[in-house]
Amino acid sequence: MAEILANGLRFHVQRLPAADVPPSGTAAGGRDVPVVFLHGLVVDNLSSFYCPLALPLARAGHEVVLYDLRGHGLSERPASGYDHLGAVRDLLALLSVLGLDGRPVHLVGNSYGGTLALHTALARPGLVAGLTLLEPPLSGPWVENMLDTLSVAALSLEDSQVPAELLSLRLRKQAKLTAVADALLNGTTLIDDIAAGRTFTPADYAGLGCPVLVVCGEHSELVAGAAELARHAPRSALRILPGLGHDVLKDTGGVLLGAVLAHAAAVRRAATGALIV
């Protein structure tokens, strides 16, 4: 399934079925808790998850859903609706169309996708069986710095000839990404919508009832905010990946994949009560 209509918009969606594995493997109950991925902002899309995490999870017996967020990748790009409330509504509508709205899901979010996953868990605690948050921007100062960066990028791209120049050099992928960034930053309310969002509090973290795994790079500016979440969320764990910053999906040592696979299995056990060997 490549395109579905949800919440009045066309979304690019990829759905990977859980692989069949021997009874002694880890697939028992695997279809009961789909793993849903949420990517980061502007130039990111569902493809960033595909090889590092999505395919290995499907091969390990987990049903996987990936989609391009509103305005990103191949999904439709409306002029407005980029606040976290809109993102939660988009996700809930997608799950309904996919026939998954009556089942608990495990949300895996990278960067701003982690923020959206956390908002979803707080808004619909009965829906979210587990969270995996990769480099989530949680603290106010970091979000403000991100908004400043996006604003500067928007100004630099406005009426820019960069996409045309990249095309003239036959750098089609770079030209497309630049054009998407320009359309999002200068043609939608994305920056204003994110700026209007609220930050999280220790009370929010304390109210999380599901298992939470937070992963940050050793050199990331987000470690402090992740550590605060881990201190207050009752069922949380924090993993720090050595040598990395805000790029944990580039881990080549298998530490990230191992941690996510183990957490996904734990979320499934907790949600289904299935005996997983």
N, C-alpha and C positions, 0 to 999 in steps of 0.2 A: 504494500500500500504506500504510494508516494505522496498523495495529496488528499486531504480531507477537509470538509467544511465544518468549522466549530466556532461558536460565539460570533457568527456572522463573518468569519474570515477564512481564507484558504491557508492551510498549514501543510508544510512539507514534513511528512512523518515516515520513519522507517521502523518496522517492527520485526524483531528477530525472535523466532520461536526458541523455546528451551530445547537443547539437544537431548536426545535420548541417551542415557548412560546406564551401565549395568546396575542392578538393584543394590549392589554394595557401594555404589558411588554416592554422589552428593545431590542427585536430582530429586529425591523423594520430597514431594510437596513443592517442588520448584515453581510450578505454574500457579501456585496460590498467592505469591507475592511478586508481582512484576516489578522490575527495576526500571525506573523512568529517569532519563538524563535531562538536565537543564544546563545549557552552555552559558558562556559569558557574553559580554556586550560588543556591539558594533561590528567588528570584523570576524567574530567567532560564529560557529554554526555547529550543527550536530556532528559533522565529520571529525571534529577534534577528539571525540570520544571513541570513534569506531574501532580502531585497532588497539589502542592502549587498554581499554576496559570493556567496551560493549561486546565485542566478539568473544573474548575469554569468558565473560559472565554467561553468555548464551551457551557456550560449549560446556560450561560447568553445570548447566541445567536450570538456568534462570531465564524466564521470559523477559525480553528487553524492549523498551520503547524509547526511541530518540525522536526529537522534533526540533525544527528551527523555530526559535521564539518569534513572536510578532515582529515583523519588519526586518528580520534577519534571514540570511541564507536565501532559500527559495520560497519562504513563506510570504504571504501578502504584507504589504507595507502601508498601513493606514497612516493618516496624519497625526493621530492622537491615541491615547490609551496605553501608555508605556509605564504607568505607575505600577506598584506591586499589587494593588487590588485588581487591576486589569490582567496582570500576568497570572494571578491565581484563578481568576475567572476563565481565562484561556485554557489553563491546565485542566480545570474541572470539566469544562466543556469537551476537551479532547478525550479525557478518560471516559466520559459518557458515550461519545460517539464510538469509541473503541470497545465499548462493552465492559469497561473496567471500573465503572463508578461504584459498584457494589463490593469491590475487593480492596483490601489494604495494599498499599504500594510502598516501595522503597525508593525514595528520591535521592538521586546523586546529582549534586550541583557543583559546577566549577566557577570560581570567581563570583560574578554577580548572580550566576545561576544558583550558587549556594545560598545567597541572600533570599532569592525567590523561593527556594525549597524550604528555608526556615520560616518564611512568612506563611507558606502553605500549611506547614505543620502546626503553627500557632492558630491559624484560622480554621483548620479542619483536623483536629487531633485524632479523630476516629478513622480518618482516611490514611494517615501516614504511619506506616508500621516501623519505619526506620529512616534515618538520615545519614548520608555521607556527604560532608561538606569539604570541598577541596579549595583551599585558599579563599574562604569567604570574607568579603569586606564587611565587617560588623561594626567597627568603631566610627564615630562621627568624623574625626580628623582625616582618616584615610578616605572616607567617602567624599569629603570636601576636596581633597587633593585630586581624586579621580574626576570630580565634576570640573575642576579647574583645567585639568588635562583635556577633557572632552571639549570644553569651551574653546580652548586654544586651537585644538584640532579643527573645530568647526570653522573658526575664522580663517585658518590657513587653507581650508578646502573650498571656501566660498568663492565662486567664479574662478576656480583654479583650472589651469590647463594641464595639470598633472595626469589625469586619466588619459587624455588624448596623447600626451607625450609618451606615456607608458605603452599605449597601443601602437604608436609609431615605432617603438622599439621591439614590438612583438612580445611584450610582457603582458599577455592577456589576463592572467590570473591576478597579477598585481593591479592592473587597471580596473578589473571588476571589483576587487576588494575596496579600492579607493573610491570608486563610484558609489558603492553601497554605503561606505562610511559617510560620504558627502550627503547622500539622500537621507540617511538616518539623522545625522547631526544637524543638518540645515533645513531639512524638509519635514521634520516631525517635531513633536513636543517631548522627545525622549529626555533631553537634558533637564528641562523644567520639571518633568514628571518625576525623575529620580531625585531632583533637588527637594521636591515637596514631600518625599517619603520620610518616615520616622526611623530613628535608630532603635536598636534593641536595648533592653534593660536586663539586669540580673534577674528580675522577677519573670521576664519572658523565658529566660533559660531555665529557671527553676520549675517552670510549668510544663516543660517538655517531658512527656511520659514515654516516648519511644527511645530506643537505643540510638546514640549519635556518635559517629566517628568524624573527627575533624583532622584534616591533613594539611600541614603547611610546610613550606620550604624553610630550611635553616636560616637563610638570609632574607626571608620575607619580612616586610613591615607589618604583616597581619598576625604575627605570632602572638603578640600581647592580647589582641582581641579574641583570638581563638582560645588562649589560655583562660581568659575570663569566662568564656562559655563553658569550658571544661570544668572550671571550678564550681559553677552553679547548676549545670544540668545534671540531674541525678544519675543518668545512665549514659555517661559520655566517656570518650577516650580521645586523647590528642596524640597524633603521630607527627614527628618532625623528620623530614627527609633531608639528610645531609647533602651539602653542596648545591642545593637548589634555592631558588627564590620563588617568584610568582609564576612558576612554570612547572609545577609538579607532574603534569601530564607527560613531561619529557623524561621522566625517570626511566632509566634503562636497566636498572639493577633488579627490577622485579619487586622492590619493597612496596611500592604503591599498589600494584596488582595483588600481591599477597594479602595486604591489609584489607583491601576492598572485598576480595573474595571471602576472607574469613568473616568480615563484618556482614556481608550479604547472607552468608550461611547462618550466622547468629540471629539476624533479623527474621529470617524464614523460620527458624526453630521457635523463636518467641511468638511469632504471629500465627503459626499453624499448629504448633505442638507436635509436628511430625518428628519421628525418630530418624535423624540423619547421621549415618555412619561416617 
